[in-house]
Amino acid sequence: MIRRNKPNRPRRPLIPGSRLTAALAIAAVLAWAGPAAAMSSCEGTLAATLLHPLPKPIVVGLDIHDASPANQQLADRFMAGLRNAGVTVGDHPNVLLHVTSSQLGGDSSGGGGGFESSYSDMSGLSGGIPTGMPPMPNTRLTAPRPAPSPPLLILRIDATEAQASRISWVASAQCRRTGTDDGQLAQDLGLVIGSVLGQRVERRPF
């Protein structure tokens, strides 16, 4: 029996830089997946809009009106999250972040709950975000009471150039708290915000 050698198929030439492009694409996916996976203290969505270009290189600071020890500790954790995202922070920033937060209490059923507060800075995270007001007692003893849902945290983050009043970048986020550590929450938020600072982002889960 005579075996015929199959003709060798021509190999496709490698496109220069194709492997590098693929590697960069994978790195980009991992870069976003990192902060999202690390957000163990709150799960929700984020959107951001760039209104005016931010200066480069960016050096970020946090606008804190109430520099109490508790607030300062949470601000430090927030800034640590920014650094973990690759953002440069410093004492002489050219970009200031302004954080406004509010919370909807975990249980708005039964005629009570739904407590909401607004804050002008990170003081909304000091000493634990205020929980919802306790629901009014249900006089219908036979009716089962539903389990309270986790508190909903709503955040707005504005970025301005140094002391300028014009907002150059704005982000909004809302999430359900899944943990009780306020320091970890502040650091996780810093990581998520730092990963998209200066970018336009459609509503994206984290």
C-alpha positions, -999 to +999 in steps of 0.1 A: +000+000+000+014+033-010+009+062+013+007+096-002+021+124+018-004+151+024+006+185+011+017+208+038-008+235+045+007+270+043+009+286+077-008+319+082+017+346+088+016+362+122+003+397+121+029+420+138+017+430+172-013+407+172-002+389+203+006+422+220-029+434+210-045+403+225-025+407+256-035+443+261-072+434+255-070+407+282-052+432+305-079+457+300-106+432+309-087+422+340-082+458+350-119+464+351-127+430+366-103+436+395-122+465+411-155+449+404-145+417+420-130+435+450-163+454+457-174+430+483-190+456+506-216+469+482-231+456+449-247+479+424-241+500+392-220+530+382-222+556+354-199+585+347-196+614+323-166+636+313-177+672+309-143+688+304-108+672+301-090+667+334-054+679+337-026+655+331-009+640+350-037+638+375-030+643+412-061+638+433-073+652+466-105+647+485-127+677+496-135+671+533-156+697+552-157+679+585-122+666+592-131+647+624-109+618+633-136+593+622-141+611+588-104+614+583-100+577+588-126+569+562-111+595+538-077+578+542-093+545+533-110+561+503-077+575+491-061+541+496-086+527+472-078+554+447-041+545+450-049+508+445-066+518+412-034+535+401-045+571+408-019+595+421-029+613+453-010+641+470-010+671+492-010+695+462-038+680+440-048+695+407-081+675+408-105+676+438-132+649+444-164+659+461-185+631+474-222+634+482-240+603+496-275+594+507-290+562+520-324+546+518-331+525+548-334+487+545-371+484+552-398+507+539-427+484+545-452+484+573-457+521+572-421+531+583-385+530+572-373+547+540-350+570+560-329+592+537-301+617+545-278+637+523-243+647+530-219+672+515-188+651+520-174+619+534-191+625+567-219+603+553-196+574+560-184+584+594-193+561+623-214+539+600-239+552+575-271+559+594-295+530+591-331+534+583-356+544+609-372+513+625-405+504+609-437+511+627-450+480+646-474+460+625-507+457+643-517+427+622-500+400+643-510+373+619-494+389+589-458+377+582-432+405+582-409+404+552-372+403+558-356+438+556-337+445+524-301+457+526-297+495+527-294+513+493-265+536+491-266+564+465-235+584+457-225+613+435-188+621+429-178+653+412-143+662+400-132+698+397-098+712+388-082+722+420-102+750+436-123+757+405-161+755+409-167+741+374-174+704+374-152+685+349-163+649+356-192+634+374-201+599+384-231+584+400-234+550+418-259+531+438-255+498+455-269+476+482-246+471+511-234+436+516-210+442+545-209+462+578-173+475+576-174+512+568-137+514+563-138+486+537-168+503+520-148+536+517-118+518+503-139+497+478-156+529+466-122+546+461-110+516+441-141+516+418-141+554+414-104+555+407-106+528+380-129+550+359-118+585+369-119+609+339-137+584+317-172+582+302-189+551+315-223+537+306-242+522+335-220+493+345-224+468+374-197+464+400 
